[in-house]
Amino acid sequence: MSLLAVHRLGSGSLPVDRAVVHADDEGFLRGRAVFETLRVYGGRPFRLEAHLERLRRSASTLGLPDPDVDGLAAAGEQAIRDGGEADAVLRFLWTPGREAGGMPTGLALVSTLPPGLEELRARGLRLAVVRWVPGHRLAGSKSTSYAENLAAQDEARRQGCDDALLVAADGTVLEAPTANVWWREGDRVLTPSLEQPILAGVTRAALWELAGATGYIPEEGVFRLERAAAADELFLSSSVREVMPVTQLDGEPVGEGLPGEAARALQRALRMLATGA
């Protein structure tokens, strides 16, 4: 993705090649910061309020000052206009600021969409199972402490896969490093419960609402890996990638080894919800 626009609270729109975070900002020094990533459709950020509310909850979990959600919303709108792309990625970043009693740092960043999303959607992802011991303190928060998540993705890619499926030591399915996971059993679509240490995805919530309208019954719970591996189909959901089918798990085909019917139906419904078309 290419950075198109930057807006910093208190400073306004800035050149994309200008430094905007101090070297002693705690977000940089210690990873003590929170963020949100959402998709922009036709110049409109999708479910902006839900993302900003989750940013507020994440900041509270980390003991950060309350985010200026109104200021960030306005900054995001300006960054979208500055970026000049109707379809893009919007990110918010909130840090406590400099160690020496500085003011919090709030940023809105707009970038191009990652290349090749539709090609991946047509082909389907290959996932590798990565055993995972989540930190319960930060579980469910969008903290910038993402090193372990990225290490899991790197491990999956070393195995020739596109992404990882995080599974607890007892074999319970959790999530992907940057996405929620779903699978279909007949007319039911299942996803891990939010009572587990996983992120409450905004796109996950949208798919839960859309499932009935597309002919599926949503169900959440605590599920073993064997159940997901034996599903009729498997897919991920996230703000940027939307609904992404999974066709292989640890080198074995999922279902028929092709993108499945629920993933296609939910992708169409999500795009219609987001764009109105």
DRENDO-1510 file (C-alpha; in Angstrom, 1 decimal, always signed):
<recs>
REC; n; res; u; v; w
REC; 1; MET; +0.0; +0.0; +0.0 .
REC; 2; SER; +1.1; +3.5; -0.7 .
REC; 3; LEU; +0.6; +6.4; +1.7 .
REC; 4; LEU; -1.6; +9.1; +0.2 .
REC; 5; ALA; -2.4; +11.5; +3.0 .
REC; 6; VAL; -1.5; +12.3; +6.6 .
REC; 7; HIS; -3.5; +14.4; +9.1 .
REC; 8; ARG; -2.2; +15.0; +12.6 .
REC; 9; LEU; -4.4; +16.4; +15.3 .
REC; 10; GLY; -3.3; +19.9; +16.2 .
REC; 11; SER; -1.1; +20.2; +13.0 .
REC; 12; GLY; -3.6; +19.6; +10.2 .
REC; 13; SER; -2.7; +18.0; +6.9 .
REC; 14; LEU; +1.0; +17.3; +6.4 .
REC; 15; PRO; +3.2; +16.1; +3.6 .
REC; 16; VAL; +3.4; +12.3; +3.5 .
REC; 17; ASP; +7.2; +12.5; +3.6 .
REC; 18; ARG; +7.3; +14.6; +6.7 .
REC; 19; ALA; +8.1; +13.1; +10.1 .
REC; 20; VAL; +5.1; +13.3; +12.4 .
REC; 21; VAL; +6.0; +11.2; +15.5 .
REC; 22; HIS; +8.8; +12.1; +17.9 .
REC; 23; ALA; +11.5; +9.6; +18.5 .
REC; 24; ASP; +10.6; +9.5; +22.2 .
REC; 25; ASP; +6.8; +9.1; +21.6 .
REC; 26; GLU; +5.8; +6.0; +23.7 .
REC; 27; GLY; +4.0; +4.6; +20.7 .
REC; 28; PHE; +7.3; +4.4; +19.0 .
REC; 29; LEU; +9.6; +3.6; +21.9 .
REC; 30; ARG; +7.4; +1.0; +23.7 .
REC; 31; GLY; +4.5; +0.1; +21.3 .
REC; 32; ARG; +2.1; +1.7; +23.8 .
REC; 33; ALA; -0.5; +2.8; +21.2 .
REC; 34; VAL; -3.7; +1.8; +19.6 .
REC; 35; PHE; -5.0; +1.9; +16.1 .
REC; 36; GLU; -7.9; +1.2; +13.8 .
REC; 37; THR; -8.0; +0.3; +10.1 .
REC; 38; LEU; -11.1; +0.6; +8.0 .
REC; 39; ARG; -12.0; +0.6; +4.4 .
REC; 40; VAL; -13.2; +3.7; +2.4 .
REC; 41; TYR; -15.9; +3.1; -0.3 .
REC; 42; GLY; -16.7; +5.9; -2.7 .
REC; 43; GLY; -15.1; +8.4; -0.3 .
REC; 44; ARG; -17.1; +7.2; +2.7 .
REC; 45; PRO; -15.4; +5.3; +5.6 .
REC; 46; PHE; -17.4; +2.1; +6.5 .
REC; 47; ARG; -18.7; +2.0; +10.0 .
REC; 48; LEU; -16.6; +4.8; +11.2 .
REC; 49; GLU; -18.4; +5.1; +14.6 .
REC; 50; ALA; -17.9; +1.5; +15.4 .
REC; 51; HIS; -14.2; +1.7; +14.7 .
REC; 52; LEU; -13.7; +4.8; +16.8 .
REC; 53; GLU; -15.6; +3.2; +19.7 .
REC; 54; ARG; -13.3; +0.2; +19.5 .
REC; 55; LEU; -10.3; +2.6; +19.5 .
REC; 56; ARG; -11.7; +4.2; +22.6 .
REC; 57; ARG; -12.1; +0.8; +24.3 .
REC; 58; SER; -8.6; -0.3; +23.3 .
REC; 59; ALA; -7.1; +2.9; +24.7 .
REC; 60; SER; -8.9; +2.3; +28.0 .
REC; 61; THR; -7.4; -1.2; +28.1 .
REC; 62; LEU; -3.9; +0.1; +27.7 .
REC; 63; GLY; -4.4; +3.0; +30.1 .
REC; 64; LEU; -4.1; +5.6; +27.4 .
REC; 65; PRO; -5.8; +9.0; +27.5 .
REC; 66; ASP; -9.3; +9.0; +26.0 .
REC; 67; PRO; -9.0; +9.5; +22.3 .
REC; 68; ASP; -10.4; +12.7; +20.7 .
REC; 69; VAL; -12.9; +10.7; +18.6 .
REC; 70; ASP; -14.6; +13.7; +17.2 .
REC; 71; GLY; -11.2; +15.2; +16.2 .
REC; 72; LEU; -10.1; +11.9; +14.7 .
REC; 73; ALA; -13.3; +11.6; +12.7 .
REC; 74; ALA; -12.8; +15.0; +11.2 .
REC; 75; ALA; -9.1; +14.3; +10.6 .
REC; 76; GLY; -10.1; +11.1; +8.8 .
REC; 77; GLU; -12.6; +12.9; +6.6 .
REC; 78; GLN; -10.0; +15.5; +5.7 .
REC; 79; ALA; -7.3; +12.9; +5.0 .
REC; 80; ILE; -9.7; +11.1; +2.7 .
REC; 81; ARG; -10.3; +14.3; +0.7 .
REC; 82; ASP; -6.5; +14.9; +0.6 .
REC; 83; GLY; -5.8; +11.4; -0.6 .
REC; 84; GLY; -8.0; +11.8; -3.6 .
REC; 85; GLU; -8.9; +8.1; -3.9 .
REC; 86; ALA; -12.6; +7.1; -3.7 .
REC; 87; ASP; -11.7; +3.6; -2.5 .
REC; 88; ALA; -8.9; +3.5; +0.0 .
REC; 89; VAL; -7.7; +2.4; +3.5 .
REC; 90; LEU; -8.1; +4.8; +6.4 .
REC; 91; ARG; -6.0; +4.2; +9.6 .
REC; 92; PHE; -6.2; +6.0; +13.0 .
REC; 93; LEU; -3.3; +5.9; +15.4 .
REC; 94; TRP; -3.5; +7.1; +19.0 .
REC; 95; THR; -0.5; +7.3; +21.4 .
REC; 96; PRO; +0.1; +8.8; +24.8 .
REC; 97; GLY; +2.8; +11.1; +23.3 .
REC; 98; ARG; +6.3; +11.8; +24.4 .
REC; 99; GLU; +7.8; +10.4; +27.6 .
REC; 100; ALA; +8.4; +13.8; +29.1 .
REC; 101; GLY; +4.8; +14.7; +29.6 .
REC; 102; GLY; +3.9; +15.4; +26.0 .
REC; 103; MET; +0.4; +15.6; +24.6 .
REC; 104; PRO; -1.2; +12.5; +23.0 .
REC; 105; THR; -0.5; +11.9; +19.3 .
REC; 106; GLY; -3.5; +11.4; +17.0 .
REC; 107; LEU; -3.0; +10.6; +13.4 .
REC; 108; ALA; -5.3; +9.8; +10.4 .
REC; 109; LEU; -3.6; +8.1; +7.5 .
REC; 110; VAL; -5.0; +7.3; +4.1 .
REC; 111; SER; -3.4; +4.7; +1.8 .
REC; 112; THR; -4.1; +2.8; -1.4 .
REC; 113; LEU; -5.8; -0.6; -1.2 .
REC; 114; PRO; -3.4; -3.5; -1.2 .
REC; 115; PRO; -2.8; -4.9; -4.7 .
REC; 116; GLY; -4.2; -8.2; -5.8 .
REC; 117; LEU; -7.2; -8.5; -3.4 .
REC; 118; GLU; -9.6; -9.7; -6.1 .
REC; 119; GLU; -7.2; -12.2; -7.5 .
REC; 120; LEU; -6.7; -13.6; -4.0 .
REC; 121; ARG; -10.5; -13.7; -3.5 .
REC; 122; ALA; -10.9; -15.7; -6.7 .
REC; 123; ARG; -8.1; -18.1; -5.9 .
REC; 124; GLY; -8.7; -18.5; -2.1 .
REC; 125; LEU; -6.1; -18.3; +0.7 .
REC; 126; ARG; -3.8; -21.0; +1.8 .
REC; 127; LEU; -3.5; -21.0; +5.6 .
REC; 128; ALA; -1.0; -22.7; +7.9 .
REC; 129; VAL; -1.9; -23.6; +11.5 .
REC; 130; VAL; +0.2; -21.7; +14.0 .
REC; 131; ARG; -0.1; -22.5; +17.7 .
REC; 132; TRP; -0.8; -19.5; +19.7 .
REC; 133; VAL; -0.6; -18.3; +23.4 .
REC; 134; PRO; -2.4; -14.9; +23.4 .
REC; 135; GLY; -1.6; -12.3; +26.0 .
REC; 136; HIS; -4.9; -12.0; +27.9 .
REC; 137; ARG; -4.3; -8.4; +29.0 .
REC; 138; LEU; -4.2; -7.1; +25.4 .
REC; 139; ALA; -6.4; -9.7; +23.8 .
REC; 140; GLY; -9.3; -8.1; +21.9 .
REC; 141; SER; -7.5; -4.7; +21.7 .
REC; 142; LYS; -6.1; -3.1; +18.6 .
REC; 143; SER; -2.7; -2.4; +20.1 .
REC; 144; THR; +0.3; -1.6; +17.9 .
REC; 145; SER; +2.1; -4.4; +19.7 .
REC; 146; TYR; +1.7; -6.6; +16.7 .
REC; 147; ALA; +5.1; -8.3; +16.5 .
REC; 148; GLU; +3.8; -11.7; +17.5 .
REC; 149; ASN; +0.9; -11.5; +15.0 .
REC; 150; LEU; +3.4; -10.6; +12.2 .
REC; 151; ALA; +5.7; -13.4; +13.3 .
REC; 152; ALA; +2.8; -15.8; +12.9 .
REC; 153; GLN; +2.2; -14.5; +9.4 .
REC; 154; ASP; +6.0; -14.9; +8.6 .
REC; 155; GLU; +5.9; -18.5; +9.9 .
REC; 156; ALA; +2.9; -19.2; +7.6 .
REC; 157; ARG; +4.7; -17.7; +4.6 .
REC; 158; ARG; +7.8; -19.8; +5.3 .
REC; 159; GLN; +5.6; -22.8; +4.9 .
REC; 160; GLY; +4.4; -21.5; +1.5 .
REC; 161; CYS; +1.1; -20.2; +2.7 .
REC; 162; ASP; -0.6; -16.8; +2.5 .
REC; 163; ASP; -1.6; -16.4; +6.2 .
REC; 164; ALA; -1.8; -18.1; +9.5 .
REC; 165; LEU; -4.7; -19.6; +11.5 .
REC; 166; LEU; -4.0; -19.1; +15.2 .
REC; 167; VAL; -5.0; -22.1; +17.3 .
REC; 168; ALA; -4.7; -22.3; +21.1 .
REC; 169; ALA; -2.5; -25.0; +22.8 .
REC; 170; ASP; -5.7; -27.1; +23.5 .
REC; 171; GLY; -6.7; -27.1; +19.8 .
REC; 172; THR; -9.3; -24.3; +20.0 .
REC; 173; VAL; -9.6; -22.1; +16.9 .
REC; 174; LEU; -9.1; -18.4; +17.7 .
REC; 175; GLU; -8.5; -16.1; +14.7 .
REC; 176; ALA; -6.0; -15.1; +12.0 .
REC; 177; PRO; -3.3; -12.5; +12.8 .
REC; 178; THR; -5.4; -9.7; +11.2 .
REC; 179; ALA; -8.8; -11.2; +10.6 .
REC; 180; ASN; -11.6; -13.2; +12.2 .
REC; 181; VAL; -12.3; -16.7; +11.0 .
REC; 182; TRP; -15.5; -18.4; +9.9 .
REC; 183; TRP; -16.6; -21.7; +8.4 .
REC; 184; ARG; -19.7; -23.2; +7.0 .
REC; 185; GLU; -21.5; -26.4; +8.0 .
REC; 186; GLY; -24.5; -26.8; +5.8 .
REC; 187; ASP; -26.6; -23.8; +6.3 .
REC; 188; ARG; -24.8; -22.6; +9.4 .
REC; 189; VAL; -21.8; -20.3; +9.5 .
REC; 190; LEU; -19.7; -20.6; +12.6 .
REC; 191; THR; -17.1; -18.3; +14.2 .
REC; 192; PRO; -15.2; -18.3; +17.5 .
REC; 193; SER; -16.9; -16.6; +20.4 .
REC; 194; LEU; -15.8; -13.2; +21.6 .
REC; 195; GLU; -15.5; -14.6; +25.1 .
REC; 196; GLN; -12.2; -16.0; +23.9 .
REC; 197; PRO; -9.1; -13.8; +23.6 .
REC; 198; ILE; -9.9; -12.6; +20.0 .
REC; 199; LEU; -10.7; -9.3; +18.4 .
REC; 200; ALA; -14.3; -8.2; +18.1 .
REC; 201; GLY; -14.0; -7.4; +14.4 .
REC; 202; VAL; -16.3; -4.7; +12.9 .
REC; 203; THR; -16.6; -6.7; +9.7 .
REC; 204; ARG; -17.3; -9.8; +11.8 .
REC; 205; ALA; -20.3; -7.9; +13.3 .
REC; 206; ALA; -21.5; -6.9; +9.9 .
REC; 207; LEU; -21.4; -10.5; +8.6 .
REC; 208; TRP; -23.3; -11.6; +11.7 .
REC; 209; GLU; -26.0; -9.2; +10.7 .
REC; 210; LEU; -26.0; -10.2; +7.1 .
REC; 211; ALA; -25.9; -13.9; +7.5 .
REC; 212; GLY; -29.7; -14.4; +7.8 .
REC; 213; ALA; -30.4; -12.3; +4.8 .
REC; 214; THR; -28.1; -14.5; +2.7 .
REC; 215; GLY; -29.7; -17.7; +3.9 .
REC; 216; TYR; -27.3; -18.8; +6.7 .
REC; 217; ILE; -27.6; -19.2; +10.4 .
REC; 218; PRO; -24.7; -17.6; +12.4 .
REC; 219; GLU; -23.4; -19.4; +15.4 .
REC; 220; GLU; -20.5; -18.6; +17.7 .
REC; 221; GLY; -18.8; -20.9; +20.3 .
REC; 222; VAL; -15.6; -22.7; +21.3 .
REC; 223; PHE; -14.6; -25.0; +18.5 .
REC; 224; ARG; -11.7; -27.4; +17.9 .
REC; 225; LEU; -9.4; -27.2; +14.9 .
REC; 226; GLU; -10.7; -30.6; +13.6 .
REC; 227; ARG; -14.2; -29.1; +13.1 .
REC; 228; ALA; -12.9; -26.2; +11.1 .
REC; 229; ALA; -10.7; -28.4; +9.0 .
REC; 230; ALA; -13.7; -30.7; +8.1 .
REC; 231; ALA; -16.0; -27.7; +7.2 .
REC; 232; ASP; -17.8; -27.3; +3.9 .
REC; 233; GLU; -15.9; -24.1; +3.5 .
REC; 234; LEU; -13.7; -21.7; +5.5 .
REC; 235; PHE; -13.2; -17.9; +5.1 .
REC; 236; LEU; -11.7; -14.9; +6.9 .
REC; 237; SER; -13.2; -11.5; +7.5 .
REC; 238; SER; -11.5; -8.1; +8.0 .
REC; 239; SER; -12.0; -4.5; +7.1 .
REC; 240; VAL; -9.6; -4.2; +4.2 .
REC; 241; ARG; -9.8; -7.8; +2.8 .
REC; 242; GLU; -13.5; -8.0; +3.4 .
REC; 243; VAL; -14.6; -11.7; +3.0 .
REC; 244; MET; -11.7; -13.8; +1.9 .
REC; 245; PRO; -12.2; -17.5; +1.1 .
REC; 246; VAL; -9.7; -20.1; +2.3 .
REC; 247; THR; -9.2; -23.1; +0.1 .
REC; 248; GLN; -6.3; -24.9; +1.8 .
REC; 249; LEU; -5.4; -25.5; +5.5 .
REC; 250; ASP; -2.0; -27.0; +6.3 .
REC; 251; GLY; -1.7; -28.2; +2.7 .
REC; 252; GLU; -5.0; -30.0; +2.6 .
REC; 253; PRO; -8.1; -28.7; +0.7 .
REC; 254; VAL; -11.0; -27.2; +2.7 .
REC; 255; GLY; -14.3; -28.6; +1.3 .
REC; 256; GLU; -13.9; -28.9; -2.4 .
REC; 257; GLY; -10.7; -26.8; -2.4 .
REC; 258; LEU; -12.5; -23.9; -4.0 .
REC; 259; PRO; -14.0; -20.6; -2.8 .
REC; 260; GLY; -17.3; -21.5; -1.3 .
REC; 261; GLU; -20.9; -20.3; -1.6 .
REC; 262; ALA; -21.2; -18.6; +1.8 .
REC; 263; ALA; -18.1; -16.5; +1.2 .
REC; 264; ARG; -19.4; -15.4; -2.2 .
REC; 265; ALA; -22.8; -14.5; -0.8 .
REC; 266; LEU; -21.5; -12.7; +2.2 .
REC; 267; GLN; -19.0; -10.8; +0.1 .
REC; 268; ARG; -21.7; -9.6; -2.2 .
REC; 269; ALA; -23.9; -8.6; +0.8 .
REC; 270; LEU; -21.1; -6.8; +2.5 .
REC; 271; ARG; -20.2; -4.8; -0.6 .
REC; 272; MET; -23.8; -3.9; -1.1 .
REC; 273; LEU; -24.1; -2.8; +2.5 .
REC; 274; ALA; -20.9; -0.7; +2.2 .
REC; 275; THR; -21.6; +0.9; -1.2 .
REC; 276; GLY; -25.4; +0.7; -1.6 .
REC; 277; ALA; -24.9; -0.9; -5.0 .
</recs>
